């Protein structure tokens, strides 16, 4: 498997992700949108930071179960239930300071949305990996 991440000339500079991710792989792994739910099914406490930490843990577990690591991630979409750019930026910073950080060097999208599926849910992340 090969993953090539590039930022072509003529496109703006990014805060760490790449505009283009080109993959040759035998296996693609699509994770369901990972929510801030603990193994008990309860929503993680601690507001946006606590929920983001739970989503990070959930993604790491899901990737490992498929034989993948954050380095194998080729696409992420991050949903934050907020219209506050500072909150979106805080989530991006937390993700990039976590063990999951290599996943966000690839093609990534960060969105502020009106609401997510669970009552009180503030963050959700879709992940695609390649092996």
C-alpha positions as CSV (number, residue, x, y, z in Angstrom):
1,X,0.0,0.0,0.0
2,X,1.2,3.5,-0.7
3,X,-0.2,6.8,0.5
4,X,0.9,10.0,-1.2
5,X,-0.1,13.3,0.5
6,X,0.5,16.6,-1.4
7,X,-0.3,20.2,-1.4
8,X,-0.2,21.2,-5.1
9,X,1.2,24.6,-6.2
10,X,-1.6,27.1,-6.6
11,X,-3.5,26.1,-3.5
12,X,-3.5,27.8,-0.1
13,X,-1.2,26.7,2.8
14,X,-2.9,24.4,5.3
15,X,-2.7,24.2,9.1
16,X,-1.2,20.6,8.9
17,X,-3.5,18.7,6.6
18,X,-2.9,18.0,2.8
19,X,-5.2,19.0,0.0
20,X,-4.6,15.7,-1.9
21,X,-4.3,12.2,-0.6
22,X,-3.6,9.6,-3.3
23,X,-3.9,5.9,-2.3
24,X,-3.0,2.6,-3.8
25,X,-4.3,-0.1,-1.4
26,X,-5.7,-3.6,-1.2
27,X,-8.1,-2.8,1.7
28,X,-10.2,0.2,2.6
29,X,-11.6,0.6,6.1
30,X,-14.6,2.9,6.7
31,X,-15.3,3.7,10.3
32,X,-18.8,4.7,11.3
33,X,-18.9,8.2,12.6
34,X,-17.3,7.9,16.0
35,X,-19.3,9.5,18.8
36,X,-18.3,10.5,22.3
37,X,-20.0,7.5,23.8
38,X,-18.2,5.5,26.6
39,X,-18.4,1.7,26.5
40,X,-21.4,1.9,28.8
41,X,-23.3,3.9,26.1
42,X,-23.2,7.1,28.2
43,X,-22.2,10.4,26.7
44,X,-18.7,11.4,27.9
45,X,-18.5,14.2,30.4
46,X,-16.2,17.2,30.3
47,X,-17.9,19.3,27.6
48,X,-16.2,19.6,24.2
49,X,-12.8,18.6,25.4
50,X,-14.0,15.6,27.3
51,X,-16.1,14.5,24.3
52,X,-13.3,15.0,21.9
53,X,-11.0,12.8,24.1
54,X,-13.6,10.0,24.1
55,X,-13.9,10.2,20.3
56,X,-10.1,9.9,20.0
57,X,-10.1,6.8,22.2
58,X,-13.0,5.3,20.2
59,X,-11.2,5.9,16.9
60,X,-8.0,4.4,18.2
61,X,-9.8,1.2,19.3
62,X,-11.7,0.9,16.0
63,X,-8.6,1.4,13.9
64,X,-6.7,-1.2,16.0
65,X,-9.5,-3.7,15.6
66,X,-9.1,-3.4,11.8
67,X,-5.3,-3.8,12.0
68,X,-4.8,-0.1,11.2
69,X,-3.1,2.9,12.8
70,X,-3.5,6.6,12.6
71,X,-0.8,6.6,9.9
72,X,-3.1,4.5,7.7
73,X,-5.9,7.1,7.7
74,X,-6.5,8.7,4.3
75,X,-9.6,10.9,5.0
76,X,-11.3,12.5,8.0
77,X,-14.4,14.6,8.4
78,X,-14.8,16.3,11.8
79,X,-18.2,17.5,12.9
80,X,-18.5,20.0,15.8
81,X,-21.9,21.2,17.1
82,X,-20.9,24.8,17.2
83,X,-20.7,27.9,15.1
84,X,-17.9,29.3,17.2
85,X,-14.6,29.2,15.3
86,X,-12.6,29.2,18.5
87,X,-14.4,25.9,19.5
88,X,-13.7,24.4,16.1
89,X,-10.1,25.5,16.4
90,X,-9.8,24.0,19.9
91,X,-11.0,20.6,18.6
92,X,-8.5,20.7,15.8
93,X,-5.7,21.6,18.2
94,X,-6.7,18.8,20.6
95,X,-6.8,16.2,17.8
96,X,-3.4,17.3,16.6
97,X,-1.9,17.0,20.1
98,X,-3.3,13.5,20.6
99,X,-2.0,10.0,19.7
100,X,-4.4,10.2,16.7
101,X,-2.6,13.2,15.2
102,X,-1.1,11.5,12.1
103,X,-4.7,10.9,11.0
104,X,-5.2,14.6,10.5
105,X,-2.2,15.1,8.2
106,X,-4.2,13.7,5.4
107,X,-7.2,15.0,3.5
108,X,-9.4,16.5,6.3
109,X,-12.6,18.5,6.7
110,X,-13.7,20.4,9.8
111,X,-17.3,21.5,10.0
112,X,-19.4,23.4,12.4
113,X,-23.0,21.9,12.4
114,X,-26.3,22.8,14.1
115,X,-26.6,19.5,15.9
116,X,-25.5,15.8,16.0
117,X,-27.4,12.6,16.6
118,X,-27.3,12.2,20.4
119,X,-28.8,14.7,22.8
120,X,-25.9,16.7,24.2
121,X,-23.4,15.4,21.6
122,X,-20.8,18.0,20.5
123,X,-18.4,16.1,18.3
124,X,-18.3,13.2,15.8
125,X,-15.5,12.1,13.4
126,X,-15.7,10.0,10.2
127,X,-12.5,8.1,9.3
128,X,-11.4,6.2,6.3
129,X,-8.1,4.2,6.4
130,X,-6.3,2.1,3.8
131,X,-4.1,-1.0,4.1
